[in-house]
Amino acid sequence: MNKSRNRYALLGMVVTSTCVLFFFSSLRHFLYQSTAWDLGIFDQAIFLISQDKPPISSFLDAHILGDHAALIFYPLALFYKIYASVYWLLIIQAIALSLGAIPIYQLAKQANIKDKLALTLSGVYLLYPLIFNLNLFDFHPDVIALPALLWAIVAAQKRSLIGFIIALLIVCSCKGILGLTVASLGIWLWLEKNYLYGAIAFILGSSWFVIASKVIIPFFTNNPESINRHLSRYSYLGNSYLEIFQNFWLKPGLLGGGLFNSTNLGYLLLLLIPLIWGLKPRYLLPLIATLPALLMNLLANDEGQKDLLHQYSLPILPFLLLVVINTVAAQKSWLQRPRWIMLWALVCFFALAKVGYFTNRYFSSWDTWQATNQAIAAITTEGGVLTSAEIAPHLTHRPLVKLAVNGSENLDLGQFDYILLNRRHPGWESSPALVSAFLTKVEGDRRFQKIYEQEDVILFQK
């Protein structure tokens, strides 16, 4: 009877979490606060796949596989064949993030933790601030890798070979760089004397990373700058992968300066504080699997890799929770009663989760919401569109969408059938001056006619 009750409780937690996450991400999109980077990029690519067209991202000017070799987009396109809607991505993301609570419960039970405490640990996972925040940050295929990583650990401990391999294949399909996390998972399993599963993970992960980075991404990317666009985050270490690798050994001072600084200290505190009560040095061995993601985040000069808002910390979370589970199983955690553990999780959630964005930031363009809706309704064909980053995700079911952002001033307007701009709220990487410059240019172009203007929202049609 207790088992059934616990299963229903766990299912209730997952369903509730899914509903909450989907509601807030949908509300953000509804309020025109989602962006082309990255919801628009992925929605456009998946839509094109579902239409049996080459998924060439008009934002990246490259095939979507040239971005991160995320093969998962192809099965995701099956949902768009049923009905093409960006909300598929938001519900899939909410489900994937919430499903992680189930393998957390299974791992806790495998460690002989009592039912109530195991359910509490699932709640700790769901309340970890990164889960809520990342759910708001558009859509990323990485979220599908999160429960898959956790299920891979469950399968390895249960010696379920087929389940283990399937889980790892799902992880790898989400992004080429995740092959490094899979390989590091293999090293950890090997150190845990799980030699077969460790060898499989290491070989699969390292092979996939090489194939993705050296074969798939270069093949689908004609622009060399696009291939190396992420290297700019590590420019102080070198201008190529080879130079960065050499400098690791030849110039250790560069490495030390990149690792040991106040920004990284703050990032580590953000990562650890929600779980600090359950982290003991004796049980830190699983963190070996986090080293690729952790080092990339620490060494990057992009602050987006050092917070609990973006997807970059996602591969770290499963192994942090595994350390907590092992610590709790040994009864060595600072907090041991479920009520105190949940209280700490709630305090950290409300301190670090961006729930407050819905009281101010996300309503910043509410005054033009209705006008934007009406302008979008006037776009009746799949012709090319020039618009802002926030409006773009509502118009990505077409081959061509470009952004009116800094650096786009010299775009050829002739390639577009529609130009939709918001003078009052120019959007990400734009400004009132830039929008005014575009409007002056369009108004002087006889090919375009103004078909809608209200509340500073202006739509032109060729």
Order of alpha helices (4+ residues) and beta strands (2+ residues): alpha-alpha-beta-beta-alpha-alpha-alpha-alpha-alpha-alpha-alpha-alpha-alpha-alpha-alpha-alpha-alpha-alpha-alpha-alpha-alpha-alpha-alpha-beta-beta-beta-alpha-beta-beta
